[in-house]
Amino acid sequence: MATPAEARVDLGAIRYNVALLKERAGGAELMGAVKADAYGHGLVPAAKAVLEGGASRLGTAFVREALALREAGVTAPVLAWLLTPGEPLERALLADVELSASSVGLLDEIAAAARATGRTAGVHLEADSGMGRGGAPPTAWPGLLARAMELRAEGVIEVVGLWSHFACSDIPRHPAIEQQLETFETALKLAEQAGAAGSHVIRHLANSAAILDVPAARFDLVRPGIAMYGLSPIPELGDFGLRPAMTLVAKVALVKRVPEGSGVSYGHLYVTDHETTLGLIPLGYADGILRHATGRAEVLAGGRRRKIAGRVCMDQFVIDMGDDPLSPGDEVVLFGPGDQGEPTAQEWADTLGTITHEIVTRIGSRVPRVY
């Protein structure tokens, strides 16, 4: 390891997880969500592994992410679903990126880009089935369908997808799951009546949790995200046989012996209760190690778990080794699959009161990804 720290990404694990999810999808197509730098795992390498694992499509939040895939030579269908006014829609259409629309205003902006480029825009219409975030609410859905049909008649757009997103699929048996299914099915019926739901139009609703726990939500296509990277979308139901793909490691920067009563890091929240050995780890909150991991999260060092001793700083934190040996350059594992006794990203998430999505996506650009 030539750098102070690195995130090792097992592309084989990603391929394995995608194949497992494809098997669980019951014949539905897979659109792999590679937004947010593939959940921190590296956009292009992870996207290629997702496709090799059996996904036929990719999904991104932003147009710039979709364009980065195209610039890297990825030719599979890509959907960008979070659009704001002024996005480079003409570039997106010239790169054959499909776009999502949940308002008439956005549809008109997409149509204008289509006219300017001479390209017919492939559009996925998003219904708000109860997430309360993106998507057209039931009251606005008929108007969105009507406008889409006008623009299709003009030849500037083609409706290629109808979709929505779950709010509570990671909470088994939550009543909102069934309510959203019913609302989405009503939206699909209205689309069929409007002429926007032909056999070529892909219906999609299921995220990672729904793929694994809500069979009725699979429709024509599913959109796995966190599960592709080996992290359970429903931890209370287990790991589903998924294989974590990221291992975060760092080299020890400094080792020193200190006396009893030594304060450690900002605020002296940790004070040694005997003579001991401290190890300095060159990762901090600027790299995505949450500051409130202070005194809570564990790492694997010298063959044993060690709790972070004292305040996590911007670039570093400290561990207390007691009388165990440690040398500069020794490797410390923050989290990984758990094979060698190291903490997992799920353990970090549980300890810090968050979800694994935040643990892996926060790892910053100073930490190189090694594949």
Buried (B, 14 or more C-beta within 10 A) or exposed (E): EEEBBBBBBBBBBBBBBBBBBBEBBEEBBBBBBBBBBBBBBBBBBBBBBBBBBBBEBBBBBBBEBBBBBBEEEBEBBBBBBBBEEEBBBBBBBBBEBBBBBBBBEBBEBBBBBBBEBEBBBBBBBBBBBBBEEBBBBBEBBBEBBEBBBBBBEEEBBBBBBBBBBBBBBBBEEBEBBEBBBEBBBBBBEBBBEBBBBEEEBBBBBBBBBBBBBBEEBBBBBBBBBBBBBBBBBBBEEEBBEBBBBBBBBBBBBEBEEBEEEBEBBEEEEBEBEEEBBBBBBBBBBBBBBBEBBBBBBBBBBBEEBBBBBBBBBEBBBBBBBBEBEBEEEBEBBBBBBBEEEBBBBBBBBBBBEBBBBBBBBBBBEBBBBBB
